[in-house]
């Protein structure tokens, strides 16, 4: 019996990531592929003091387009709720932050012993 290897085709150039802050809260969202190559949207949120230890939710998507729609919907929702975008990443393409309020929040959290 001969075994066949399954090769996975990851589309890394389409992966996206964004993070927001608001007062003492953080929210991040990621559009990527899981181990099996299926598209998923991963969301994490909580208090800045516990970043990385907040709540999370992973949504399975039928295809990239559905994942992108969820990703964009969440981006709009964060902005509507007053969150400040402080990091966004589209595979090798990072955007700089020019908003002075966002920079001040980032400096505060970077200096904090809790982050």
BELDAPE-V786356 format. One record per backbone hydrogen bond with DSSP energy under -0.5 kcal/mol. NH is the residue of the N-H (numbers start at 1). CO is the residue of the C=O. E is the energy in kcal/mol with one decimal. If there is no record, write none. Layout:
BEGIN
[[NH	CO	E] [NH	CO	E]]
END
This chain:
BEGIN
[[7	5	-0.6] [10	8	-0.8] [12	10	-0.9] [14	11	-1.9] [15	12	-1.2] [16	31	-2.2] [17	89	-2.1] [18	29	-2.3] [19	87	-2.9] [20	27	-2.8] [21	84	-1.9] [22	25	-2.1] [25	22	-2.9] [26	46	-2.5] [27	20	-1.8] [28	44	-3.0] [29	18	-2.5] [30	42	-2.4] [31	16	-2.6] [32	30	-0.6] [32	40	-2.2] [34	38	-2.7] [37	34	-2.0] [40	32	-3.0] [41	59	-2.3] [42	30	-2.9] [42	40	-0.5] [43	41	-0.5] [43	57	-3.0] [44	28	-2.4] [45	55	-2.4] [46	26	-1.8] [48	24	-2.7] [50	47	-1.5] [51	48	-1.6] [53	50	-3.2] [55	45	-1.9] [57	43	-2.5] [59	41	-2.8] [60	58	-0.5] [61	39	-2.6] [67	63	-1.8] [68	64	-2.8] [69	65	-2.1] [70	66	-2.0] [71	67	-2.6] [72	68	-2.7] [73	69	-2.1] [74	70	-2.3] [75	71	-1.9] [76	72	-2.2] [77	73	-2.0] [78	74	-2.3] [79	75	-2.0] [80	76	-2.3] [81	77	-1.7] [82	79	-1.5] [83	78	-2.4] [84	21	-3.1] [85	83	-0.5] [86	19	-2.3] [87	19	-1.5] [89	17	-3.3] [90	93	-1.5] [91	15	-0.6] [91	89	-0.5] [95	88	-1.2] [98	96	-0.6] [100	98	-0.5] [103	99	-2.3] [104	100	-2.2] [105	101	-2.1] [106	102	-2.5] [107	103	-2.6] [108	104	-2.1] [109	105	-2.4] [110	106	-2.6] [111	107	-1.9] [112	108	-1.0] [115	112	-0.9]]
END
